[in-house]
Amino acid sequence: MQRFLIVLASILAFYSSPAESCSFRIKGGDLIRCGMTKIEVVDKIGNPDRRNWQSLGVNSGNGRGGVSAEAWSYIVRGDIGGEHYVTVLFSGSKVVEIESRQARR
């Protein structure tokens, strides 16, 4: 399990970009952040516009390796900068990553 977590952390670090973080401030000052549950996210910004699954890691062919994360996509008004495309990634029922970029740019 520890090896799996190290590999997952390495993959996430490798693919991270400046627009990825563990929080996003929505209009009105509320904060979506890593560690929140799905219920807390729905309470803050509602049901997602789209849900899909993303595979992270490499399948070694013997049924091990890699992990799937549920991705919820939104168009929301940020605290600054107007509308943003926001993707919230979950591992299990907890937020593990938040990606955002300004809409119409």
Backbone as a printed PyTorch tensor [residue, N CA C, xyz], in Angstrom:
tensor([[[  0.8230,  -1.1940,   0.0000],
         [  0.0000,   0.0000,   0.0000],
         [  0.8670,   1.2580,   0.0000]],

        [[  1.9450,   1.2360,   0.7840],
         [  2.8150,   2.4080,   0.8400],
         [  3.4530,   2.6580,  -0.5250]],

        [[  3.8370,   1.5830,  -1.2080],
         [  4.4370,   1.7280,  -2.5390],
         [  3.4230,   2.3510,  -3.5000]],

        [[  2.1760,   1.9000,  -3.4100],
         [  1.1180,   2.4370,  -4.2470],
         [  0.9570,   3.9400,  -4.0300]],

        [[  0.9430,   4.3720,  -2.7790],
         [  0.7840,   5.7970,  -2.4750],
         [  1.9570,   6.6180,  -2.9930]],

        [[  3.1590,   6.0710,  -2.9180],
         [  4.3380,   6.7720,  -3.4370],
         [  4.2320,   6.9220,  -4.9470]],

        [[  3.8310,   5.8400,  -5.6400],
         [  3.6750,   5.8980,  -7.0950],
         [  2.5880,   6.8980,  -7.4710]],

        [[  1.4610,   6.8550,  -6.7750],
         [  0.3680,   7.7850,  -7.0580],
         [  0.8010,   9.2350,  -6.8470]],

        [[  1.4940,   9.5060,  -5.7560],
         [  1.9790,  10.8660,  -5.4830],
         [  2.9510,  11.3230,  -6.5620]],

        [[  3.8100,  10.4330,  -7.0200],
         [  4.7720,  10.7740,  -8.0720],
         [  4.0620,  11.1050,  -9.3750]],

        [[  3.0650,  10.3030,  -9.7210],
         [  2.3160,  10.5450, -10.9580],
         [  1.5870,  11.8790, -10.8920]],

        [[  0.9170,  12.1390,  -9.7870],
         [  0.1960,  13.4100,  -9.6460],
         [  1.1460,  14.5980,  -9.6880]],

        [[  2.3110,  14.4790,  -9.0750],
         [  3.2940,  15.5640,  -9.1000],
         [  3.8110,  15.7930, -10.5130]],

        [[  4.0340,  14.7160, -11.2570],
         [  4.5580,  14.8240, -12.6150],
         [  3.5680,  15.5150, -13.5420]],

        [[  2.2870,  15.1900, -13.4080],
         [  1.2810,  15.7430, -14.2970],
         [  0.6560,  17.0370, -13.8000]],

        [[  1.0980,  17.5500, -12.6910],
         [  0.4890,  18.7740, -12.1790],
         [  0.9340,  19.9730, -13.0040]],

        [[  0.0660,  20.9600, -13.0640],
         [  0.3710,  22.2000, -13.7660],
         [  0.0210,  23.3540, -12.8350]],

        [[  0.3960,  24.5830, -13.2090],
         [  0.1040,  25.7140, -12.3330],
         [ -1.3830,  25.9020, -12.0390]],

        [[ -2.2660,  25.4080, -12.9260],
         [ -3.6990,  25.5890, -12.7140],
         [ -4.2860,  24.5510, -11.7630]],

        [[ -3.4810,  23.5970, -11.3380],
         [ -3.9690,  22.5700, -10.4360],
         [ -3.6090,  22.9420,  -9.0060]],

        [[ -4.5310,  22.7130,  -8.1190],
         [ -4.2620,  23.0190,  -6.7220],
         [ -5.2090,  22.2150,  -5.8550]],

        [[ -5.2110,  22.5150,  -4.5980],
         [ -6.1000,  21.8040,  -3.6860],
         [ -7.1690,  22.7190,  -3.1240]],

        [[ -7.4550,  23.8140,  -3.8100],
         [ -8.5630,  24.6620,  -3.3810],
         [ -9.0110,  25.5490,  -4.5390]],

        [[-10.2470,  25.9870,  -4.4680],
         [-10.7970,  26.9340,  -5.4290],
         [-11.8510,  27.7480,  -4.7020]],

        [[-11.7150,  29.0790,  -4.7850],
         [-12.6580,  29.9680,  -4.1000],
         [-13.7530,  30.3710,  -5.0780]],

        [[-14.9960,  30.0560,  -4.7110],
         [-16.1280,  30.3890,  -5.5570],
         [-16.6910,  31.7540,  -5.1650]],

        [[-17.5650,  32.2850,  -6.0380],
         [-18.1720,  33.5860,  -5.7680],
         [-18.8780,  33.5410,  -4.4220]],

        [[-18.6820,  34.5580,  -3.6260],
         [-19.2590,  34.6120,  -2.2920],
         [-18.2690,  34.2150,  -1.2160]],

        [[-17.0870,  33.7440,  -1.6450],
         [-16.0290,  33.4440,  -0.6890],
         [-15.9320,  32.0120,  -0.2190]],

        [[-16.9260,  31.1610,  -0.5440],
         [-16.8340,  29.7580,  -0.1330],
         [-15.6550,  29.0810,  -0.8170]],

        [[-15.0900,  28.0900,  -0.1370],
         [-13.8870,  27.4170,  -0.6190],
         [-14.1690,  25.9380,  -0.8460]],

        [[-13.8090,  25.4590,  -2.0430],
         [-13.7870,  24.0280,  -2.3310],
         [-12.3390,  23.6110,  -2.1210]],

        [[-12.0950,  22.5480,  -1.3330],
         [-10.7090,  22.1840,  -1.0180],
         [-10.5430,  20.6770,  -0.9210]],

        [[ -9.3040,  20.2290,  -1.0120],
         [ -8.9830,  18.8120,  -0.8670],
         [ -9.4080,  18.3340,   0.5150]],

        [[ -9.8580,  17.0830,   0.5520],
         [-10.3050,  16.4970,   1.8020],
         [-11.8060,  16.5870,   2.0060]],

        [[-12.4840,  17.4520,   1.2250],
         [-13.9390,  17.5530,   1.3460],
         [-14.5840,  16.2780,   0.8030]],

        [[-15.7740,  15.9670,   1.2970],
         [-16.5320,  14.8300,   0.7900],
         [-17.3830,  15.2670,  -0.3990]],

        [[-17.9110,  14.2860,  -1.1200],
         [-18.7950,  14.5800,  -2.2460],
         [-20.0140,  15.3750,  -1.7870]],

        [[-20.5490,  15.0250,  -0.6430],
         [-21.7250,  15.7310,  -0.1100],
         [-21.3960,  17.1970,   0.1610]],

        [[-20.2130,  17.4720,   0.7070],
         [-19.8120,  18.8570,   0.9810],
         [-19.6500,  19.6450,  -0.3120]],

        [[-19.0890,  19.0130,  -1.3550],
         [-18.9180,  19.6970,  -2.6400],
         [-20.2830,  20.0170,  -3.2470]],

        [[-21.1930,  19.0520,  -3.2470],
         [-22.5410,  19.2920,  -3.7790],
         [-23.2280,  20.4050,  -2.9980]],

        [[-23.0320,  20.4510,  -1.7030],
         [-23.6210,  21.5010,  -0.8750],
         [-23.0990,  22.8790,  -1.2680]],

        [[-21.8170,  22.9750,  -1.6450],
         [-21.2120,  24.2760,  -1.9920],
         [-21.5250,  24.7180,  -3.4170]],

        [[-21.4030,  23.7820,  -4.4050],
         [-21.5330,  24.1960,  -5.8100],
         [-22.5390,  23.3730,  -6.6070]],

        [[-23.2800,  22.5120,  -5.9440],
         [-24.3370,  21.7660,  -6.6230],
         [-23.8430,  20.5200,  -7.3340]],

        [[-24.7670,  19.8890,  -8.0540],
         [-24.4290,  18.6920,  -8.8160],
         [-23.5600,  19.0720, -10.0080]],

        [[-22.6480,  18.1940, -10.3940],
         [-21.7450,  18.5200, -11.4980],
         [-22.4630,  18.5550, -12.8430]],

        [[-21.9020,  19.3220, -13.7790],
         [-22.4170,  19.3480, -15.1420],
         [-22.0910,  18.0370, -15.8550]],

        [[-20.9810,  17.4140, -15.4340],
         [-20.5380,  16.1640, -16.0630],
         [-19.7420,  15.3470, -15.0550]],

        [[-19.8870,  14.0190, -15.1240],
         [-19.1050,  13.0960, -14.2920],
         [-18.4290,  12.0840, -15.2040]],

        [[-17.1670,  11.7780, -14.9240],
         [-16.4830,  10.7170, -15.6530],
         [-15.3770,  10.1330, -14.7820]],

        [[-14.7460,   9.0990, -15.2880],
         [-13.6710,   8.4230, -14.5600],
         [-12.3620,   8.6220, -15.2930]],

        [[-11.2940,   8.8820, -14.5500],
         [ -9.9510,   9.0160, -15.1130],
         [ -9.0700,   7.9450, -14.4980]],

        [[ -8.2310,   7.3350, -15.3440],
         [ -7.2900,   6.3360, -14.8430],
         [ -5.9500,   6.9990, -14.6030]],

        [[ -5.3760,   6.7390, -13.4500],
         [ -4.0660,   7.2690, -13.0960],
         [ -3.1290,   6.0940, -12.8770]],

        [[ -1.9200,   6.2000, -13.3630],
         [ -0.9590,   5.1230, -13.1510],
         [ -0.9160,   4.1810, -14.3350]],

        [[ -0.1710,   3.1230, -14.1710],
         [  0.0700,   2.1710, -15.2480],
         [ -0.4070,   0.8010, -14.8080]],

        [[ -1.1180,   0.1120, -15.6930],
         [ -1.5340,  -1.2530, -15.4080],
         [ -0.3730,  -2.1720, -15.7370]],

        [[  0.0930,  -2.9210, -14.7730],
         [  1.2450,  -3.8030, -14.9690],
         [  0.8590,  -5.1090, -15.6400]],

        [[ -0.4080,  -5.2980, -15.9550],
         [ -0.8420,  -6.4820, -16.6650],
         [ -1.2760,  -7.6240, -15.7700]],

        [[ -0.9980,  -7.5510, -14.4980],
         [ -1.4020,  -8.6300, -13.6020],
         [ -2.5580,  -8.2030, -12.6950]],

        [[ -3.3030,  -7.2050, -13.1390],
         [ -4.4510,  -6.7580, -12.3570],
         [ -4.1100,  -5.7690, -11.2660]],

        [[ -2.8690,  -5.3840, -11.1770],
         [ -2.4610,  -4.4130, -10.1560],
         [ -1.8690,  -3.1880, -10.8300]],

        [[ -1.7800,  -2.1350, -10.0840],
         [ -1.2110,  -0.9010, -10.6190],
         [ -2.3110,  -0.0200, -11.1760]],

        [[ -2.0850,   1.2440, -11.1160],
         [ -3.0630,   2.2020, -11.5880],
         [ -4.2040,   2.3610, -10.6030]],

        [[ -4.8900,   3.4480, -10.7500],
         [ -6.0320,   3.7360,  -9.8880],
         [ -6.9870,   4.6130, -10.6870]],

        [[ -8.2560,   4.5010, -10.4150],
         [ -9.2530,   5.3340, -11.0760],
         [ -9.7120,   6.4220, -10.1170]],

        [[ -9.9650,   7.5860, -10.6790],
         [-10.4730,   8.7070,  -9.8900],
         [-11.7290,   9.2280, -10.5760]],

        [[-12.7370,   9.5530,  -9.7930],
         [-13.9590,  10.1240, -10.3380],
         [-13.7540,  11.6220, -10.5130]],

        [[-14.1010,  12.1240, -11.6940],
         [-13.9270,  13.5470, -11.9920],
         [-15.2920,  14.1980, -12.1990]],

        [[-15.5410,  15.2680, -11.4480],
         [-16.7570,  16.0570, -11.5930],
         [-16.3730,  17.3860, -12.2300]],

        [[-17.0680,  17.7530, -13.3100],
         [-16.7670,  18.9950, -14.0280],
         [-17.8960,  20.0060, -13.8610]],

        [[-17.4900,  21.2530, -13.7020],
         [-18.4210,  22.3610, -13.4700],
         [-18.0100,  23.5800, -14.2900]],

        [[-18.9690,  24.4600, -14.5150],
         [-18.6940,  25.8420, -14.9040],
         [-19.2410,  26.6690, -13.7500]],

        [[-18.3450,  27.3430, -13.0290],
         [-18.7540,  28.1040, -11.8440],
         [-18.1650,  29.5070, -11.8850]],

        [[-18.7790,  30.4090, -11.1480],
         [-18.2400,  31.7590, -11.0040],
         [-17.2460,  31.7480,  -9.8650]],

        [[-16.0260,  32.1400, -10.2000],
         [-14.9950,  32.2410,  -9.1820],
         [-15.1370,  33.5250,  -8.3920]],

        [[-14.4120,  33.6120,  -7.2990],
         [-14.4350,  34.8160,  -6.4720],
         [-13.8810,  36.0010,  -7.2480]],

        [[-12.8830,  35.7280,  -8.1050],
         [-12.3450,  36.7500,  -9.0090],
         [-12.1970,  36.1240, -10.3920]],

        [[-12.3220,  36.9300, -11.4250],
         [-12.0750,  36.4490, -12.7780],
         [-13.2600,  35.8530, -13.5080]],

        [[-14.4570,  35.9670, -12.9820],
         [-15.6360,  35.4820, -13.6950],
         [-15.7770,  33.9730, -13.6970]],

        [[-16.2820,  33.4390, -14.8360],
         [-16.5420,  32.0040, -14.9240],
         [-15.2580,  31.2010, -15.0890]],

        [[-15.2600,  30.0160, -14.4840],
         [-14.1280,  29.0910, -14.5650],
         [-14.6330,  27.6930, -14.8850]],

        [[-13.8280,  26.9440, -15.6380],
         [-14.0460,  25.5120, -15.7980],
         [-13.3190,  24.8530, -14.6410]],

        [[-14.0330,  24.0900, -13.8400],
         [-13.4530,  23.4650, -12.6520],
         [-13.7060,  21.9650, -12.7120]],

        [[-12.6450,  21.1890, -12.5130],
         [-12.7600,  19.7370, -12.4050],
         [-12.2920,  19.3330, -11.0220]],

        [[-13.1540,  18.6170, -10.3170],
         [-12.8590,  18.1460,  -8.9640],
         [-12.6490,  16.6390,  -9.0490]],

        [[-11.4510,  16.1690,  -8.6540],
         [-11.1530,  14.7400,  -8.6790],
         [-11.3070,  14.1390,  -7.2920]],

        [[-11.9610,  12.9810,  -7.2600],
         [-12.2130,  12.2630,  -6.0120],
         [-11.5040,  10.9200,  -6.0310]],

        [[-10.9540,  10.5560,  -4.9130],
         [-10.4880,   9.1960,  -4.6720],
         [-11.3600,   8.6780,  -3.5390]],

        [[-12.1630,   7.6700,  -3.8350],
         [-13.1800,   7.2640,  -2.8670],
         [-14.2170,   8.3690,  -2.7890]],

        [[-14.4640,   8.8810,  -1.6230],
         [-15.4540,   9.9520,  -1.4790],
         [-14.8190,  11.2940,  -1.1340]],

        [[-13.4820,  11.3920,  -1.2130],
         [-12.7810,  12.6230,  -0.8180],
         [-12.1390,  13.3150,  -2.0200]],

        [[-12.1470,  14.6480,  -1.9970],
         [-11.4710,  15.4430,  -3.0240],
         [ -9.9630,  15.2710,  -2.8660]],

        [[ -9.2850,  14.9320,  -3.9860],
         [ -7.8310,  14.7920,  -3.9570],
         [ -7.1320,  15.8210,  -4.8390]],

        [[ -7.8810,  16.4470,  -5.7540],
         [ -7.2700,  17.4450,  -6.6360],
         [ -8.3590,  18.3160,  -7.2390]],

        [[ -8.0090,  19.5760,  -7.5110],
         [ -8.9270,  20.5110,  -8.1490],
         [ -8.1740,  21.1980,  -9.2780]],

        [[ -8.7250,  21.1100, -10.4890],
         [ -8.1400,  21.7770, -11.6520],
         [ -9.0900,  22.8930, -12.0700]],

        [[ -8.5390,  24.0420, -12.4250],
         [ -9.4040,  25.1400, -12.8630],
         [ -8.7020,  25.9700, -13.9170]],

        [[ -9.5310,  26.5540, -14.7800],
         [ -9.0290,  27.5440, -15.7360],
         [-10.1660,  28.4860, -16.0640]],

        [[ -9.7830,  29.7010, -16.3770],
         [-10.7750,  30.7210, -16.6550],
         [-11.4900,  30.4070, -17.9640]],

        [[-12.7990,  30.5470, -17.9710],
         [-13.5970,  30.3130, -19.1760],
         [-13.4020,  31.4630, -20.1570]],

        [[-13.5830,  31.1570, -21.4170],
         [-13.5190,  32.1550, -22.5010],
         [-12.1940,  32.8840, -22.5670]],

        [[-11.1110,  32.1790, -22.3550],
         [ -9.7790,  32.7710, -22.4980],
         [ -8.9790,  31.9660, -23.4410]]])
